[in-house]
Protein backbone atom coordinates (compact mmCIF):
# COMPACT_ATOMS: atom_id res chain seq x y z
CA UNK A 1 0.00 0.00 0.00
CA UNK A 2 1.40 3.37 -1.02
CA UNK A 3 1.35 6.17 1.54
CA UNK A 4 1.78 9.85 0.92
CA UNK A 5 4.54 11.74 2.61
CA UNK A 6 3.24 14.50 4.93
CA UNK A 7 4.41 17.37 2.69
CA UNK A 8 2.69 15.84 -0.38
CA UNK A 9 -0.59 15.03 1.30
CA UNK A 10 -3.74 16.28 -0.42
CA UNK A 11 -6.13 18.04 1.98
CA UNK A 12 -9.47 16.28 2.58
CA UNK A 13 -12.11 17.11 -0.01
CA UNK A 14 -9.58 18.83 -2.23
CA UNK A 15 -8.92 18.71 -5.91
CA UNK A 16 -5.70 16.76 -6.35
CA UNK A 17 -4.45 19.08 -9.10
CA UNK A 18 -3.96 22.27 -7.11
CA UNK A 19 -5.52 21.69 -3.69
CA UNK A 20 -8.64 23.78 -4.33
CA UNK A 21 -11.22 22.54 -1.83
CA UNK A 22 -13.97 20.55 -3.48
CA UNK A 23 -16.54 22.70 -1.67
CA UNK A 24 -15.10 25.77 -3.44
CA UNK A 25 -15.35 24.08 -6.83
CA UNK A 26 -18.93 23.02 -6.10
CA UNK A 27 -19.84 26.54 -4.92
CA UNK A 28 -18.43 28.05 -8.12
CA UNK A 29 -20.38 25.48 -10.10
CA UNK A 30 -23.66 26.20 -8.35
CA UNK A 31 -23.19 29.88 -9.14
CA UNK A 32 -22.32 29.06 -12.77
CA UNK A 33 -25.34 26.77 -13.01
CA UNK A 34 -27.64 29.50 -11.68
CA UNK A 35 -26.27 31.92 -14.28
CA UNK A 36 -26.81 29.31 -16.99
CA UNK A 37 -30.42 28.66 -15.95
CA UNK A 38 -31.08 32.41 -15.84
CA UNK A 39 -29.72 32.77 -19.39
CA UNK A 40 -31.72 29.77 -20.61
CA UNK A 41 -34.91 31.04 -18.96
CA UNK A 42 -34.47 34.47 -20.55
CA UNK A 43 -33.89 32.84 -23.95
CA UNK A 44 -37.00 30.69 -23.47
CA UNK A 45 -39.15 33.69 -22.59
CA UNK A 46 -37.89 35.61 -25.63
CA UNK A 47 -38.52 32.62 -27.90
CA UNK A 48 -42.02 32.12 -26.43
CA UNK A 49 -42.85 35.79 -27.02
CA UNK A 50 -41.89 35.34 -30.67
CA UNK A 51 -43.42 31.91 -31.30
CA UNK A 52 -46.37 31.87 -28.91
CA UNK A 53 -45.21 28.52 -27.51
CA UNK A 54 -46.73 27.92 -24.04
CA UNK A 55 -44.73 27.16 -20.91
CA UNK A 56 -43.68 23.54 -20.48
CA UNK A 57 -44.64 21.76 -17.29
CA UNK A 58 -42.63 18.65 -18.08
CA UNK A 59 -40.16 19.50 -15.25
CA UNK A 60 -43.03 19.62 -12.73
CA UNK A 61 -44.56 16.37 -13.91
CA UNK A 62 -41.15 14.68 -13.88
CA UNK A 63 -40.63 15.84 -10.28
CA UNK A 64 -44.13 14.61 -9.37
CA UNK A 65 -43.24 11.13 -10.54
CA UNK A 66 -39.77 11.15 -8.97
CA UNK A 67 -41.20 12.26 -5.62
CA UNK A 68 -44.31 10.06 -5.78
CA UNK A 69 -46.62 13.07 -5.61
CA UNK A 70 -50.18 12.93 -6.94
CA UNK A 71 -50.67 14.43 -10.39
CA UNK A 72 -52.02 17.96 -10.38
CA UNK A 73 -52.92 20.40 -13.14
CA UNK A 74 -50.15 22.57 -14.54
CA UNK A 75 -51.41 25.76 -12.87
CA UNK A 76 -51.04 24.03 -9.48
CA UNK A 77 -47.46 23.01 -10.16
CA UNK A 78 -45.74 26.32 -10.93
CA UNK A 79 -43.43 26.24 -7.87
CA UNK A 80 -42.54 22.59 -8.44
CA UNK A 81 -41.88 23.39 -12.10
CA UNK A 82 -39.50 26.20 -11.16
CA UNK A 83 -37.80 24.06 -8.51
CA UNK A 84 -37.10 21.27 -11.00
CA UNK A 85 -36.15 23.65 -13.85
CA UNK A 86 -33.75 25.69 -11.72
CA UNK A 87 -32.60 22.84 -9.50
CA UNK A 88 -31.35 20.60 -12.31
CA UNK A 89 -29.44 23.43 -13.96
CA UNK A 90 -27.89 24.70 -10.75
CA UNK A 91 -26.79 21.23 -9.64
CA UNK A 92 -25.35 20.32 -13.05
CA UNK A 93 -23.32 23.54 -12.88
CA UNK A 94 -21.19 21.85 -10.22
CA UNK A 95 -20.17 19.23 -12.78
CA UNK A 96 -19.19 21.95 -15.27
CA UNK A 97 -17.04 23.72 -12.67
CA UNK A 98 -15.28 20.45 -11.86
CA UNK A 99 -14.72 19.94 -15.58
CA UNK A 100 -13.14 23.40 -15.78
CA UNK A 101 -11.02 22.70 -12.71
CA UNK A 102 -9.72 19.54 -14.39
CA UNK A 103 -8.91 21.32 -17.67
CA UNK A 104 -12.06 20.55 -19.70
CA UNK A 105 -12.87 24.14 -20.58
CA UNK A 106 -14.02 26.50 -23.30
CA UNK A 107 -16.35 25.55 -26.15
CA UNK A 108 -15.41 21.86 -25.99
CA UNK A 109 -16.18 21.70 -22.27
CA UNK A 110 -19.47 23.51 -22.83
CA UNK A 111 -20.41 21.21 -25.72
CA UNK A 112 -19.75 18.16 -23.54
CA UNK A 113 -21.80 19.77 -20.77
CA UNK A 114 -24.64 20.40 -23.24
CA UNK A 115 -24.78 16.67 -23.86
CA UNK A 116 -24.79 15.97 -20.13
CA UNK A 117 -27.71 18.36 -19.67
CA UNK A 118 -29.67 16.72 -22.49
CA UNK A 119 -28.89 13.25 -21.15
CA UNK A 120 -30.00 14.27 -17.65
CA UNK A 121 -33.32 15.71 -18.86
CA UNK A 122 -34.12 12.84 -21.19
CA UNK A 123 -33.17 10.16 -18.70
CA UNK A 124 -35.40 11.59 -15.97
CA UNK A 125 -38.29 12.44 -18.29
CA UNK A 126 -38.30 9.10 -20.08
CA UNK A 127 -37.59 6.95 -17.02
CA UNK A 128 -40.63 8.47 -15.30
CA UNK A 129 -42.81 8.11 -18.38
CA UNK A 130 -43.41 11.86 -18.59
CA UNK A 131 -41.46 12.47 -21.78
CA UNK A 132 -41.00 10.82 -25.11
CA UNK A 133 -37.69 10.14 -26.85
CA UNK A 134 -36.60 13.34 -28.64
CA UNK A 135 -36.39 11.67 -32.06
CA UNK A 136 -40.18 11.23 -31.85
CA UNK A 137 -40.71 14.99 -31.39
CA UNK A 138 -41.47 17.40 -34.21
CA UNK A 139 -38.23 18.81 -35.64
CA UNK A 140 -39.14 22.34 -34.49
CA UNK A 141 -39.45 21.12 -30.89
CA UNK A 142 -36.09 19.35 -31.13
CA UNK A 143 -34.42 22.53 -32.42
CA UNK A 144 -35.96 24.69 -29.69
CA UNK A 145 -34.87 22.28 -26.95
CA UNK A 146 -31.32 22.06 -28.34
CA UNK A 147 -31.11 25.85 -28.62
CA UNK A 148 -32.21 26.45 -25.04
CA UNK A 149 -29.98 23.74 -23.60
CA UNK A 150 -27.05 25.14 -25.62
CA UNK A 151 -27.69 28.60 -24.15
CA UNK A 152 -27.64 27.00 -20.70
CA UNK A 153 -24.48 24.98 -21.32
CA UNK A 154 -22.44 27.78 -22.87
CA UNK A 155 -23.52 30.39 -20.30
CA UNK A 156 -22.77 27.96 -17.47
CA UNK A 157 -19.43 27.14 -19.07
CA UNK A 158 -18.44 30.77 -19.51
CA UNK A 159 -19.10 31.51 -15.85
CA UNK A 160 -17.46 28.29 -14.60
CA UNK A 161 -14.37 28.93 -16.73
CA UNK A 162 -14.17 32.54 -15.54
CA UNK A 163 -14.38 31.50 -11.87
CA UNK A 164 -11.89 28.65 -12.15
CA UNK A 165 -8.13 28.63 -12.54
CA UNK A 166 -6.85 27.17 -15.80
CA UNK A 167 -4.72 24.13 -14.88
CA UNK A 168 -3.64 23.47 -18.48
CA UNK A 169 -1.48 26.53 -18.61
CA UNK A 170 -0.11 26.54 -15.07
CA UNK A 171 -1.67 29.96 -14.64
CA UNK A 172 -3.85 31.43 -11.95
CA UNK A 173 -6.69 33.84 -12.65
CA UNK A 174 -6.52 37.21 -10.92
CA UNK A 175 -8.45 40.38 -11.70
CA UNK A 176 -9.60 39.22 -15.14
CA UNK A 177 -6.08 38.29 -16.25
CA UNK A 178 -4.17 35.05 -16.09
CA UNK A 179 -0.69 35.00 -14.58
CA UNK A 180 1.84 32.21 -14.61
CA UNK A 181 2.47 30.78 -11.20
CA UNK A 182 6.07 31.98 -11.46
CA UNK A 183 4.80 35.57 -11.55
CA UNK A 184 5.00 36.26 -15.31
CA UNK A 185 2.12 37.05 -17.61
N, C-alpha and C positions, 0 to 999 in steps of 0.2 A: 504494500500500500504506500503510495507516494504522499508525503506530507509537505506542506508549504513552510518555508522558513518564515520566521516572524516578520521580517522586513518586506516580504513579498506577498503577505497575506491580503486577500481581497476582503474588504469590509462586508459584513452581512448585508444582504439585499442590495448589493452594488453591481453595477455593470462591470464586467471583468476588463473591459477595454481601457477605461480611464478612471474607474472608481466612482462615477456618478451614481448616487443612490437611486435604486430602482424607483423609490417613491417620487423622486424628482422627475424622472423620465415619465412616469405615469401621470403626474400632475401636468407636465407640459403637454402630454398627449390628450388629456381631458380638455384642456384649454383649446388645443388645436381642433379637436373633434367638435367642440361647441362652435367654434368659428366656422368650421365646415358645414355644420347643420344650419347655421344662420344663413350662410351663403346659398345653400341648396334651397332653403325655405323661401328666401327672397326670389331666387330664380323660378321656383314653382309658382309663386304668387304672380310674378310678371307673366309667365307663360299662360297661367289660367286666365289672366285678364285679357290676353290676346286671343286665346282659343275658346274660352268659355267652358273649359273642362272643369268639372266639379271636384271638390276635395275628395281624396281617397281615405277611406276608413279601414283599409286593409291592415295598417299597423294595429289599430284598436282591436280588430277581430282576431288577429294573430295573438295578441296579448291575452285576450279573453280565453282562447283555447289553451295557451301555455299555462295560464294561471287557474284554469278550471272554473272560470266565471260563467254565469249564465249569459246567453246572448241577449244583447239589448240593441235597440235601434241606434243608428249612427249619431243622431242628435244627443243621445244620452251617453255617448262615449268620447266626447271631445277631449276631456282631460287624459283619458287612457290613451287616446290616439297621439296626443302630444308627448306623453311620457314615453311611449314606444318609439315614436319618430325621433325625438331628441335623444332618448336614452341609448339607442343603438349607435347613433352617430358619435355621441360623446365617448362611449366606451370603446368603440373601434378606433377612435383617435389615439388611444394609448398604444395600440399596436403600431400605428404609423409613427409615433414618436420613437418607439423602440427600434423600428426599422431605420429611422434617421440616425439614431444613436449608434447603430451597428453598420452604418455606411450605405444603406439602401435609401438613396435620397433623390431629389429632383424629379423630373418627369417620369423616369422609370419607376422610382419608388411610388409615385402617385398612381401610375397606371396599375401597378401590382395591387395597390391598396383599393383601387376602383374594383378590381376583380374580387377582392376579399369582401367588399361591401355588397356587391351583387350576390355573391355566394351566400353570405349571411342572410340577406333578405329572402332569397329564394329557398334556402334550406328551411328557415323557420316558417315561411308562408306555405310551402308545399308539404312539409312534414305535419303541419296542423290541419291541412285540408282547406285552408282559407284561399290560397292562391292556385294558379295554374302555371304549368311550365311556360316560360317566356316565349318559346318558339310557337306556342299556340295563340299568342296574343296578336292583335292586328299590328302591322308594321309600324304605324304611327305611335301606338302605345309603347312598343319596344324602343323606338327612337327617343321618345320623351323620357322614359325611365333611364336609359343610358345617359342622356344629356344631364339630367338632374344628379345622378350618382357621380358622373364625371365632375360636375361643379363641386360636389361634396369632396370627392377624393383629392382634387387638385388644390382646393382651398385649404383643406386639412393638411395636405402635404406642405404647402407653402408656409403655413404657420409652424408646423412641426420642425421643418428644416431651419426656419429662422430662429427658433428657440433652442436648437440643439447644436452642439459643437460638431464640426465635420471631422470625423476620425480618419477619413481617407487621406487627408492632406496634413495631418499632424498639426492642425491649426485650431486655435480657440477663437470663438466669436466674442467680440467686445465692441459695444457701441456701433453696431452696424457694419463693422469691418472685421475681417479675419486676420489674425496674427499668428505667425509661426510660434511654436512653444519656446523657441530659442530667442524670441523677442523681435525678430525681423518681420517684415510685411509680406 
